[in-house]
Amino acid sequence: MDIVVAADKNWGIGYKGTQNLVVPEDRRHFREVTGHGTVIVGRRTLLDFPGGRPLKNRRNIVLTRDPDFTVEGAETAHSVEEALELVKGDPEVFVIGGESVYRAFFPYCQRAYVTRLDAAPPSDAFFPDLEADPAWCLADPGEEREHEGLKYRFQVWERR
Ligand SMILES: NC(=O)c1ccc[n+]([C@@H]2O[C@H](COP(=O)([O-])OP(=O)(O)OC[C@H]3O[C@@H](n4cnc5c(N)ncnc54)[C@H](OP(=O)(O)O)[C@@H]3O)[C@@H](O)[C@H]2O)c1
């Protein structure tokens, strides 16, 4: 199980329920990485997607504690264990946020595709600091890219 996340210099990933720094090329990168796999997403992040709709061409598992929550095009899981059971046997599973879902599934993840943004905007949602975690190493630092003056890299981190 892998993670896909865009994080700033301080591992900030969002502010007031949304991502305030978005690089267009990152959308393409996200589609390429997640392919036709399974994504696990928190209910709040799902509602922040365009139209609040699940991602196309992928199996979507939405985490919620609300037993009545349903959304067309996605399956719901009400605990980490239930989600793990649902995705058992799926060849490619990606945890795509937000903060609470990254933290809940972090122990089960082996690789993280991190779009690392060289900026420090205001953030109130954070991803665990992989640089400070000896269990993780930077397997691919990625090339430096730039969009409208914002430098970023497509990094790959792996659990040692
Ligand atoms: N930079 C990035 O790559 C990226 C990616 C995604 C999200 N984000 C950011 O992350 C922030 C949102 O994070 P968040 O933590 O507030 O929301 P979230 O993780 O997207 O969703 C939280 C919701 O998921 C459900 N949930 C979480 N853990 C659960 C568990 N163990 N069992 C059952 N349900 C569970 C609950 O839904 P119910 O309330 O329905 O019970 C909870 O309220 C936003 O700022 C967003 O922009 C950033």
The ligand as a Tripos MOL2 file, in Angstrom:
@<TRIPOS>MOLECULE
LIG
   48    52     1     0     0
SMALL
NO_CHARGES

@<TRIPOS>ATOM
      1 N1         -1.6880   17.8270   -0.1560 N.am      1 LIG1
      2 C1         -2.2900   16.6640   -0.3920 C.2       1 LIG1
      3 O1         -1.7810   15.8210   -1.1290 O.2       1 LIG1
      4 C2         -3.6300   16.4060    0.2330 C.ar      1 LIG1
      5 C3         -4.3720   15.2740   -0.1330 C.ar      1 LIG1
      6 C4         -5.6040   15.0630    0.4720 C.ar      1 LIG1
      7 C5         -6.0660   15.9580    1.4240 C.ar      1 LIG1
      8 N2         -5.3070   17.0320    1.7540 N.ar      1 LIG1
      9 C6         -5.7560   17.9910    2.7820 C.3       1 LIG1
     10 O2         -6.0330   17.3090    4.0080 O.3       1 LIG1
     11 C7         -7.0030   18.0900    4.7220 C.3       1 LIG1
     12 C8         -8.1490   17.1930    5.1160 C.3       1 LIG1
     13 O3         -7.7070   16.2530    6.0780 O.3       1 LIG1
     14 P1         -8.6850   15.8010    7.2730 P.3       1 LIG1
     15 O4         -7.8940   14.9660    8.1890 O.co2     1 LIG1
     16 O5         -9.3810   17.0250    7.7880 O.co2     1 LIG1
     17 O6         -9.8340   15.0170    6.4890 O.3       1 LIG1
     18 P2         -9.8570   13.5750    5.7460 P.3       1 LIG1
     19 O7         -8.7870   12.7000    6.3020 O.co2     1 LIG1
     20 O8         -9.9310   13.7970    4.2820 O.co2     1 LIG1
     21 O9        -11.3050   13.0630    6.1870 O.3       1 LIG1
     22 C9        -11.5990   12.9410    7.5380 C.3       1 LIG1
     23 C10       -12.8220   12.0760    7.6920 C.3       1 LIG1
     24 O10       -12.5400   10.7380    7.2890 O.3       1 LIG1
     25 C11       -13.2260    9.8470    8.1500 C.3       1 LIG1
     26 N3        -12.2460    9.0530    8.9000 N.ar      1 LIG1
     27 C12       -10.9570    9.3750    9.1930 C.ar      1 LIG1
     28 N4        -10.3640    8.3800    9.8700 N.ar      1 LIG1
     29 C13       -11.2890    7.3990    9.9980 C.ar      1 LIG1
     30 C14       -11.2980    6.1190   10.6130 C.ar      1 LIG1
     31 N5        -10.1970    5.6360   11.2370 N.pl3     1 LIG1
     32 N6        -12.4210    5.3910   10.5740 N.ar      1 LIG1
     33 C15       -13.5330    5.8570    9.9470 C.ar      1 LIG1
     34 N7        -13.5940    7.0640    9.3460 N.ar      1 LIG1
     35 C16       -12.5000    7.8280    9.3860 C.ar      1 LIG1
     36 C17       -14.1050   10.7000    9.0400 C.3       1 LIG1
     37 O11       -15.3010   10.9200    8.3070 O.3       1 LIG1
     38 P3        -16.7340   11.2340    8.9900 P.3       1 LIG1
     39 O12       -16.6170   12.6260    9.5370 O.co2     1 LIG1
     40 O13       -17.6990   11.1200    7.8560 O.co2     1 LIG1
     41 O14       -16.9460   10.1970   10.0510 O.co2     1 LIG1
     42 C18       -13.3090   11.9780    9.1300 C.3       1 LIG1
     43 O15       -14.0740   13.1160    9.4950 O.3       1 LIG1
     44 C19        -7.4650   19.1980    3.7770 C.3       1 LIG1
     45 O16        -6.7800   20.3960    4.0820 O.3       1 LIG1
     46 C20        -7.0390   18.6820    2.4180 C.3       1 LIG1
     47 O17        -6.8270   19.7220    1.4930 O.3       1 LIG1
     48 C21        -4.1040   17.2730    1.1760 C.ar      1 LIG1
@<TRIPOS>BOND
     1     1     2 1
     2     2     3 2
     3     2     4 1
     4     4     5 ar
     5     4    48 ar
     6     5     6 ar
     7     6     7 ar
     8     7     8 ar
     9     8     9 1
    10     8    48 ar
    11     9    10 1
    12     9    46 1
    13    10    11 1
    14    11    12 1
    15    11    44 1
    16    12    13 1
    17    13    14 1
    18    14    15 2
    19    14    16 1
    20    14    17 1
    21    17    18 1
    22    18    19 2
    23    18    20 1
    24    18    21 1
    25    21    22 1
    26    22    23 1
    27    23    24 1
    28    23    42 1
    29    24    25 1
    30    25    26 1
    31    25    36 1
    32    26    27 ar
    33    26    35 ar
    34    27    28 ar
    35    28    29 ar
    36    29    30 ar
    37    29    35 ar
    38    30    31 1
    39    30    32 ar
    40    32    33 ar
    41    33    34 ar
    42    34    35 ar
    43    36    37 1
    44    36    42 1
    45    37    38 1
    46    38    39 2
    47    38    40 1
    48    38    41 1
    49    42    43 1
    50    44    45 1
    51    44    46 1
    52    46    47 1
@<TRIPOS>SUBSTRUCTURE
     1 LIG1         1 GROUP 0 **** ****
